[in-house]
Amino acid sequence: MAHTIPWIRPEDAQQELAESLAALRAATNVPAAFSPAVLGETAAAVRDYQLPETDATNVPFVTIDPPGSLDLDQALHIERARGGYRVRYAIADLPAFVPLGGALDAETRRRGQTFYAPDGRIPLHPAAISEDAASLLPGRTRGAYLFTHRLDADGAVTDTCLTRAAVRSRARLDYESVQRSLDDGTADELLTLLREVGRLRVEQERLRGGASLNLPEQQIVRSDGGYALRSRPTHPIEDANAQISLLTGMSAARMMLDGGVGVLRTMPAPDPGSIERYRDQARTLGHPWPATTSYGEFLRSLRPDRAADLALLHAATSLFRGAGYTAFDGAPPPHPEQSAVAAPYAHTTAPLRRLVDRFVLPVCLAIVEARPVPDEMRRALPDLPELMRDSDRRAGELDRSALEAVEAAVLAAHVGQHFDAVVLVGTESGAGNGTGNGRGHTDAADVPAGTTGNGNRPAPSGTIQLLDPVVSARCTGTMTTGSRVRARLTSADIRRGSVRFELA
């Protein structure tokens, strides 16, 4: 029988977890507060901001974000037009609030992005900008970079325009309520069209040879001072909304390539060795990958509610490696594509939460308006790949370490108990070195005492995912990828973020 693990409460491991999470936030070397110089510059930027001259406030935009979000980067509107669709995507006018060379510019370059932790987030910009003056809040007139995409009846792009405009969102929606309205038939035409266009864009992705890795989202839920873990599959409408963002990012990349200057989000195609190893895994798990099927189509055929498919989805992360940023000025880069998108692509749609988007937007606008990209901005572009690489590294470490600490805290009172699990990486995959935790982290200290076999050779081990709660961890014993097993919890160390199991 699967366990239902209760919330961590203050009387349990809460204090130790709170101390661990605070230490992780400090390790990002990013203070939660902003300096007086940054706050003074922020107040001046908000006070002096002027709306764009173009007025698009008659367009009934909406935003769709997680509940409670205030840093609203994008608003959308879709309508039928000329036998196809007109998709408008408004993106927060953040560049107008951050003058190049100022204190706020320097601070955001140091941060790189908003950092998220279970006990709070560290924002990229002061709240006066990101949650108010630049945020596309409902009922407020705001400036925006307005992309207007024209699509044909099959969802293919026929034209894209870009301008700065004043916009006004009519409603702040969330994914769950939007999906519920679509499922029960009460959704309005805009949301119905979003679903329709989203499906067409997924088909366009398939035709391009693109791929999406739709693993269930592992969430840390906080309430009344406690934490719990929840596995949440993404709603179909989230995929549709993501397709509009991808569409905009691809259009921005094409603008910059045509203009000969910009910064792209790039990722190399999987190497032949990785492809062949993945084909072997699929064959072994009873779900062969046909040679005539693209890897994007194959991944779309996998269902995370089946043990073997869940293992294959996790293994597919080996095909999505090497993502980074590529700046160019003059000749286009030799490899401009993001292989999972199967097209050139740029991070464009989240300027309130990600540094690089703030530069992509004005570069695109200058190109579209046939103006020179300002020299100061051109000089900044070569620094962005390294700034984002460092920020992504810190954010990834914070995400992974926080999740591991919460997992350990959730399980701390259950050492010795047995759990049902799926084997994500079995010993036949060469995983039995005892030095990983299933998330790409390797640490010799992770090998539990007493697990060595002959001499100093570690005992065989693999990676499992519990069915309840949804925790991935190392497990000693001989096991087969994609199988269901019963495992006993042997340790849960909150400070080290370490959870270990052995086969029952």
C-alpha positions as CSV (number, residue, x, y, z in Angstrom):
1,M,0.0,0.0,0.0
2,A,1.3,3.5,-0.9
3,H,1.9,5.9,1.9
4,T,0.3,9.3,2.3
5,I,3.0,11.4,3.9
6,P,1.7,14.3,6.1
7,W,2.8,17.8,6.0
8,I,6.0,18.7,7.8
9,R,5.0,20.6,10.8
10,P,7.1,22.8,13.1
11,E,7.1,20.1,15.8
12,D,8.8,17.7,13.3
13,A,11.8,18.6,11.1
14,Q,10.6,22.1,10.3
15,Q,13.3,24.0,12.2
16,E,16.1,22.0,10.7
17,L,14.5,22.4,7.2
18,A,14.1,26.2,7.7
19,E,17.8,26.5,8.6
20,S,18.8,24.4,5.6
21,L,16.7,26.4,3.2
22,A,18.0,29.7,4.5
23,A,21.6,28.4,4.0
24,L,20.7,27.5,0.4
25,R,19.3,31.0,-0.3
26,A,22.5,32.5,1.1
27,A,24.6,30.3,-1.0
28,T,23.3,32.0,-4.2
29,N,25.2,35.1,-3.2
30,V,22.2,37.2,-4.1
31,P,20.6,39.4,-1.4
32,A,16.9,39.4,-1.2
33,A,16.9,43.2,-0.7
34,F,18.0,45.9,-3.1
35,S,20.5,48.7,-2.4
36,P,19.3,52.2,-1.8
37,A,20.9,53.2,-5.1
38,V,18.9,50.6,-6.9
39,L,15.6,51.6,-5.1
40,G,16.2,55.3,-5.8
41,E,16.8,54.6,-9.5
42,T,13.7,52.4,-9.5
43,A,11.5,55.1,-8.1
44,A,12.8,57.6,-10.7
45,A,12.1,55.1,-13.5
46,V,8.6,54.5,-12.4
47,R,7.9,58.2,-11.9
48,D,9.3,59.2,-15.3
49,Y,7.9,56.3,-17.4
50,Q,5.9,57.3,-20.4
51,L,3.5,55.0,-22.2
52,P,4.1,54.2,-25.9
53,E,2.2,56.3,-28.4
54,T,0.5,53.4,-30.1
55,D,-2.7,52.6,-28.4
56,A,-3.9,48.9,-28.3
57,T,-6.0,49.2,-25.1
58,N,-9.1,48.2,-27.1
59,V,-7.7,44.7,-27.5
60,P,-9.2,42.4,-24.8
61,F,-6.0,40.8,-23.6
62,V,-5.8,38.3,-20.7
63,T,-3.0,36.8,-18.7
64,I,-2.7,33.1,-17.7
65,D,-0.3,32.4,-14.9
66,P,0.0,30.4,-11.7
67,P,-2.5,31.6,-9.0
68,G,-1.3,34.6,-7.0
69,S,1.3,35.7,-9.5
70,L,1.9,39.4,-9.7
71,D,4.9,39.6,-12.0
72,L,2.9,39.1,-15.2
73,D,5.2,39.2,-18.3
74,Q,2.8,38.2,-21.1
75,A,-0.8,38.9,-22.1
76,L,-2.5,37.3,-25.2
77,H,-5.4,37.7,-27.5
78,I,-6.4,35.4,-30.4
79,E,-9.0,35.8,-33.1
80,R,-9.9,34.3,-36.4
81,A,-8.7,36.4,-39.4
82,R,-8.4,35.8,-43.2
83,G,-9.0,32.1,-43.0
84,G,-6.5,31.7,-40.2
85,Y,-5.7,33.4,-37.0
86,R,-4.3,36.6,-35.6
87,V,-2.4,36.0,-32.4
88,R,-1.3,39.1,-30.4
89,Y,1.2,38.6,-27.6
90,A,2.0,41.5,-25.4
91,I,5.3,41.4,-23.4
92,A,6.0,43.7,-20.4
93,D,7.8,46.9,-21.4
94,L,10.6,46.2,-18.9
95,P,13.5,47.7,-20.9
96,A,12.0,51.2,-20.5
97,F,12.5,50.9,-16.7
98,V,16.1,49.9,-16.7
99,P,18.5,52.4,-18.3
100,L,21.8,50.8,-19.4
101,G,24.8,51.6,-17.3
102,G,22.8,52.4,-14.1
103,A,22.7,50.8,-10.7
104,L,19.6,48.7,-11.5
105,D,21.2,47.5,-14.8
106,A,24.3,46.4,-12.9
107,E,22.3,44.6,-10.2
108,T,20.1,42.7,-12.6
109,R,23.2,41.5,-14.5
110,R,24.6,40.2,-11.3
111,R,21.3,38.3,-10.5
112,G,20.5,37.1,-14.0
113,Q,17.0,35.9,-13.1
114,T,14.5,35.5,-10.4
115,F,15.5,32.7,-7.9
116,Y,12.8,30.5,-6.5
117,A,13.0,28.7,-3.2
118,P,10.3,27.0,-1.0
119,D,10.6,29.7,1.6
120,G,10.5,32.6,-0.8
121,R,11.9,34.0,-4.0
122,I,14.7,36.4,-4.7
123,P,13.4,38.7,-7.5
124,L,15.3,40.0,-10.5
125,H,13.8,43.5,-10.2
126,P,12.3,45.5,-7.3
127,A,8.6,44.8,-6.8
128,A,7.7,48.4,-7.7
129,I,8.6,47.5,-11.2
130,S,8.1,43.7,-11.6
131,E,4.8,43.5,-9.6
132,D,3.4,46.9,-10.4
133,A,4.6,49.5,-12.9
134,A,5.8,47.0,-15.6
135,S,3.5,44.1,-14.8
136,L,0.5,43.5,-17.1
137,L,-2.0,43.5,-14.2
138,P,-5.7,43.5,-15.1
139,G,-7.4,46.8,-15.5
140,R,-4.1,48.7,-15.7
141,T,-2.8,50.5,-18.8
142,R,0.7,49.3,-19.3
143,G,3.4,49.6,-22.0
144,A,4.3,46.4,-23.9
145,Y,6.2,45.0,-26.8
146,L,3.4,43.8,-29.0
147,F,4.0,40.9,-31.3
148,T,1.2,40.3,-33.8
149,H,1.5,36.9,-35.6
150,R,-0.7,35.9,-38.5
151,L,-1.2,32.2,-38.9
152,D,-2.8,30.3,-41.7
153,A,-5.5,27.6,-41.2
154,D,-2.8,25.0,-40.3
155,G,-1.2,27.2,-37.7
156,A,1.9,28.1,-39.8
157,V,3.2,31.7,-39.5
158,T,2.6,33.9,-42.5
159,D,3.7,37.2,-41.0
160,T,4.9,38.8,-37.7
161,C,4.8,42.5,-36.7
162,L,6.3,44.1,-33.6
163,T,5.7,47.5,-32.1
164,R,5.6,49.1,-28.6
165,A,2.1,49.8,-27.6
166,A,-0.1,50.7,-24.6
167,V,-2.2,47.6,-23.6
168,R,-4.7,46.7,-20.9
169,S,-5.4,43.2,-19.7
170,R,-9.0,42.4,-19.0
171,A,-8.5,39.4,-16.7
172,R,-5.8,37.6,-14.7
173,L,-6.5,33.9,-15.3
174,D,-4.8,30.7,-13.9
175,Y,-4.2,27.4,-15.7
176,E,-6.4,25.3,-13.5
177,S,-9.5,27.4,-13.9
178,V,-8.9,27.9,-17.6
179,Q,-8.5,24.1,-18.1
180,R,-11.7,23.5,-16.0
181,S,-13.7,25.9,-18.2
182,L,-12.5,24.2,-21.4
183,D,-13.3,20.8,-20.0
184,D,-16.8,21.7,-18.9
185,G,-17.6,23.7,-22.0
186,T,-17.9,27.1,-20.3
187,A,-14.8,28.7,-21.8
188,D,-15.1,31.8,-23.9
189,E,-14.0,32.1,-27.6
190,L,-10.5,33.4,-26.7
191,L,-9.7,30.4,-24.6
192,T,-11.2,28.0,-27.1
193,L,-9.1,29.5,-29.8
194,L,-6.0,29.2,-27.6
195,R,-6.6,25.5,-27.3
196,E,-7.2,25.3,-31.1
197,V,-4.1,27.2,-32.0
198,G,-2.0,25.4,-29.4
199,R,-2.9,22.0,-31.0
200,L,-2.1,23.4,-34.5
201,R,1.3,24.6,-33.2
202,V,2.1,21.2,-31.7
203,E,1.5,19.7,-35.1
204,Q,3.8,22.4,-36.6
205,E,6.4,21.4,-34.0
206,R,6.0,17.7,-35.1
207,L,6.5,18.7,-38.7
208,R,9.6,20.7,-37.8
209,G,11.0,17.7,-35.9
210,G,10.8,19.5,-32.6
211,A,10.4,17.8,-29.2
212,S,8.9,18.5,-25.8
213,L,9.8,16.6,-22.6
214,N,6.5,16.7,-20.6
215,L,7.5,15.2,-17.3
216,P,5.1,15.7,-14.4
217,E,6.0,18.7,-12.4
218,Q,7.3,18.0,-8.9
219,Q,6.1,20.8,-6.7
220,I,6.9,21.9,-3.1
221,V,3.6,23.0,-1.6
222,R,3.6,25.4,1.4
223,S,0.8,26.1,3.8
224,D,0.5,27.1,7.5
225,G,4.2,26.8,8.0
226,G,4.5,23.3,6.6
227,Y,5.7,21.7,3.4
228,A,4.6,18.8,1.2
229,L,5.5,17.3,-2.1
230,R,3.1,17.0,-5.0
231,S,3.4,15.6,-8.5
232,R,1.4,17.7,-10.9
233,P,1.0,16.8,-14.5
234,T,0.8,19.9,-16.7
235,H,-2.6,20.9,-18.0
236,P,-3.0,20.8,-21.8
237,I,-3.7,24.5,-21.8
238,E,-0.3,25.1,-20.4
239,D,1.2,23.4,-23.4
240,A,-0.9,25.6,-25.7
241,N,0.2,28.7,-23.9
242,A,3.8,27.6,-24.1
243,Q,3.4,27.2,-27.8
244,I,2.5,30.8,-28.2
245,S,5.6,31.7,-26.2
246,L,7.7,29.4,-28.5
247,L,6.1,31.0,-31.5
248,T,7.2,34.5,-30.3
249,G,10.7,33.3,-29.4
250,M,11.2,31.8,-32.9
251,S,9.9,35.0,-34.5
252,A,12.3,37.1,-32.4
253,A,15.2,34.8,-33.4
254,R,14.4,35.2,-37.1
255,M,14.3,39.0,-36.7
256,M,17.7,39.1,-35.1
257,L,19.2,36.7,-37.7
258,D,17.8,38.9,-40.5
259,G,19.2,41.9,-38.7
260,G,22.6,40.4,-38.1
261,V,22.8,41.1,-34.4
262,G,21.3,39.5,-31.2
263,V,21.5,36.7,-28.8
264,L,19.9,33.2,-29.3
265,R,19.0,30.3,-27.1
266,T,20.8,27.4,-28.7
267,M,21.2,23.7,-28.1
268,P,23.1,21.1,-30.2
269,A,21.3,18.1,-31.6
270,P,21.8,14.9,-29.6
271,D,24.9,13.1,-30.7
272,P,24.5,9.7,-32.5
273,G,25.9,7.8,-29.5
274,S,23.2,9.3,-27.2
275,I,20.5,8.5,-29.7
276,E,21.6,4.9,-30.0
277,R,21.8,4.4,-26.3
278,Y,18.3,5.7,-25.9
279,R,17.0,3.4,-28.7
280,D,18.6,0.5,-26.8
281,Q,16.8,1.6,-23.6
282,A,13.5,1.9,-25.4
283,R,13.9,-1.5,-26.9
284,T,14.8,-3.0,-23.6
285,L,11.8,-1.5,-21.9
286,G,9.4,-2.9,-24.5
287,H,8.6,0.4,-26.2
288,P,10.9,0.3,-29.3
289,W,11.6,3.7,-31.0
290,P,10.8,3.1,-34.8
291,A,13.6,4.4,-37.1
292,T,10.9,6.3,-39.1
293,T,9.7,8.2,-36.1
294,S,11.4,11.4,-34.9
295,Y,12.4,11.6,-31.3
296,G,9.8,14.3,-30.7
297,E,7.0,12.1,-31.9
298,F,8.3,9.2,-29.9
299,L,8.5,11.3,-26.7
300,R,4.9,12.5,-27.3
301,S,3.8,8.8,-27.4
302,L,5.1,8.1,-23.8
303,R,2.7,8.2,-20.9
304,P,4.1,9.1,-17.4
305,D,1.5,6.9,-15.7
306,R,3.2,3.8,-17.1
307,A,6.3,2.7,-15.2
308,A,8.4,1.9,-18.3
309,D,7.3,5.1,-20.0
310,L,8.2,7.2,-17.0
311,A,11.6,5.7,-16.9
312,L,12.0,6.5,-20.6
313,L,10.9,10.1,-20.1
314,H,13.5,10.5,-17.4
315,A,16.2,8.9,-19.6
316,A,15.3,11.3,-22.4
317,T,16.9,14.1,-20.5
318,S,20.2,12.8,-22.0
319,L,18.9,14.1,-25.4
320,F,18.4,17.6,-24.1
321,R,21.9,18.7,-23.1
322,G,24.2,21.6,-24.0
323,A,21.6,24.4,-24.0
324,G,23.1,27.9,-23.7
325,Y,23.1,31.3,-25.2
326,T,24.9,32.5,-28.4
327,A,25.5,36.2,-29.1
328,F,26.4,37.4,-32.5
329,D,27.0,40.7,-34.3
330,G,27.6,40.5,-38.0
331,A,27.7,37.0,-39.4
332,P,25.1,34.6,-38.0
333,P,26.4,31.9,-35.6
334,P,27.3,28.6,-37.4
335,H,24.8,26.6,-35.3
336,P,21.8,28.9,-34.6
337,E,19.2,26.3,-33.8
338,Q,17.7,25.1,-30.5
339,S,17.5,21.4,-31.4
340,A,14.4,20.7,-29.2
341,V,12.5,23.5,-30.9
342,A,14.0,22.5,-34.2
343,A,14.4,26.1,-35.2
344,P,16.4,29.2,-34.2
345,Y,14.9,30.5,-31.0
346,A,15.4,33.3,-28.5
347,H,14.3,33.8,-24.9
348,T,12.0,36.8,-25.3
349,T,8.8,36.5,-23.3
350,A,9.9,36.8,-19.6
351,P,11.8,40.1,-19.1
352,L,10.5,40.6,-15.6
353,R,12.1,37.3,-14.5
354,R,15.0,36.7,-16.9
355,L,17.8,39.1,-17.8
356,V,18.5,38.2,-21.5
357,D,14.9,39.0,-22.6
358,R,15.4,42.6,-21.7
359,F,18.0,42.9,-24.4
360,V,16.3,40.7,-27.0
361,L,13.2,42.9,-27.1
362,P,14.7,46.3,-28.0
363,V,17.2,44.7,-30.4
364,C,14.2,43.1,-32.3
365,L,12.3,46.4,-32.3
366,A,15.3,48.4,-33.7
367,I,15.7,45.8,-36.5
368,V,12.0,45.9,-37.4
369,E,12.0,49.7,-37.4
370,A,15.2,49.8,-39.5
371,R,17.0,51.7,-36.8
372,P,20.6,51.0,-35.6
373,V,20.8,48.9,-32.5
374,P,22.4,51.3,-29.9
375,D,26.1,50.8,-29.5
376,E,25.8,50.4,-25.7
377,M,23.4,47.6,-26.2
378,R,25.6,45.9,-28.8
379,R,28.5,46.0,-26.4
380,A,26.4,44.3,-23.7
381,L,25.4,41.3,-25.9
382,P,28.7,39.4,-25.7
383,D,28.5,39.3,-21.9
384,L,25.0,37.8,-21.7
385,P,25.8,34.2,-22.4
386,E,28.2,34.0,-19.5
387,L,26.0,36.0,-17.2
388,M,23.0,33.7,-18.0
389,R,25.2,30.5,-17.7
390,D,26.3,31.5,-14.2
391,S,22.7,32.5,-13.2
392,D,21.3,29.3,-14.6
393,R,23.9,27.3,-12.7
394,R,23.0,29.0,-9.4
395,A,19.3,28.7,-10.0
396,G,19.7,25.0,-10.8
397,E,21.7,24.3,-7.7
398,L,19.1,26.1,-5.6
399,D,16.2,24.3,-7.1
400,R,17.8,20.9,-6.8
401,S,19.2,21.3,-3.3
402,A,15.9,22.8,-2.0
403,L,13.9,19.9,-3.4
404,E,16.3,17.4,-1.9
405,A,16.1,19.1,1.5
406,V,12.3,19.1,1.5
407,E,12.3,15.4,0.3
408,A,14.5,14.5,3.3
409,A,12.3,16.5,5.7
410,V,9.1,14.9,4.4
411,L,10.6,11.4,4.9
412,A,12.7,12.0,8.0
413,A,10.1,10.5,10.4
414,H,9.6,7.4,8.2
415,V,13.1,5.8,8.2
416,G,12.7,2.0,8.2
417,Q,9.3,2.0,6.4
418,H,8.7,0.5,3.0
419,F,7.5,2.3,-0.1
420,D,6.3,1.3,-3.6
421,A,8.5,2.8,-6.4
422,V,9.4,2.7,-10.0
423,V,13.0,2.1,-11.1
424,L,14.1,5.1,-13.2
425,V,17.7,3.9,-13.7
426,G,18.5,0.2,-13.1
427,T,21.7,-1.5,-12.4
428,E,21.8,-2.9,-16.0
429,S,22.2,0.7,-17.1
430,G,25.6,1.0,-15.4
431,A,24.1,3.1,-12.6
432,G,25.5,0.9,-9.9
433,N,28.4,3.2,-8.9
434,G,26.4,4.6,-6.0
435,T,27.5,8.2,-6.7
436,G,24.4,9.9,-8.1
437,N,21.0,10.9,-7.0
438,G,19.1,10.8,-10.2
439,R,19.3,14.6,-10.9
440,G,22.8,14.7,-12.4
441,H,24.5,15.4,-9.1
442,T,27.6,13.3,-8.1
443,D,29.2,13.3,-4.8
444,A,31.4,10.6,-3.3
445,A,30.0,11.4,0.1
446,D,26.6,10.2,-1.2
447,V,27.7,6.6,-1.0
448,P,26.2,5.3,2.3
449,A,28.4,3.5,4.7
450,G,28.4,-0.3,4.5
451,T,27.4,-0.5,0.8
452,T,30.7,-1.7,-0.6
453,G,31.0,-5.3,-1.9
454,N,34.2,-6.8,-3.0
455,G,37.1,-4.6,-1.8
456,N,36.2,-1.0,-2.3
457,R,33.7,-1.6,-5.0
458,P,30.3,-0.1,-4.2
459,A,27.3,-2.4,-4.0
460,P,24.9,-2.2,-7.0
461,S,22.4,0.6,-6.9
462,G,20.0,2.5,-9.1
463,T,17.6,5.4,-9.0
464,I,13.9,4.9,-8.0
465,Q,10.9,7.2,-7.8
466,L,8.4,6.6,-5.0
467,L,4.8,6.6,-6.0
468,D,3.7,8.5,-2.8
469,P,5.3,10.9,-2.0
470,V,6.9,11.6,-5.3
471,V,10.6,11.4,-4.4
472,S,13.5,10.3,-6.5
473,A,16.5,8.8,-4.7
474,R,19.3,6.3,-4.8
475,C,18.5,2.7,-3.9
476,T,21.0,-0.1,-3.3
477,G,20.2,-3.5,-4.8
478,T,20.0,-5.1,-8.2
479,M,17.1,-3.7,-10.1
480,T,15.7,-3.4,-13.7
481,T,14.8,0.0,-15.3
482,G,11.1,0.5,-15.6
483,S,10.1,-2.2,-13.1
484,R,8.0,-1.6,-9.9
485,V,9.8,-2.4,-6.7
486,R,9.3,-2.2,-2.9
487,A,12.0,-0.3,-1.1
488,R,12.9,0.5,2.5
489,L,14.0,3.9,3.6
490,T,17.4,3.7,5.3
491,S,18.3,7.3,5.8
492,A,16.9,10.9,5.4
493,D,19.5,13.6,6.1
494,I,17.9,17.1,5.9
495,R,21.1,19.2,6.0
496,R,22.8,17.2,3.3
497,G,19.6,16.8,1.3
498,S,20.3,13.0,1.2
499,V,17.7,10.3,1.0
500,R,18.7,6.6,0.6
501,F,16.8,3.4,0.1
502,E,17.5,-0.3,-0.2
503,L,15.4,-2.9,-2.0
504,A,13.0,-4.6,0.5
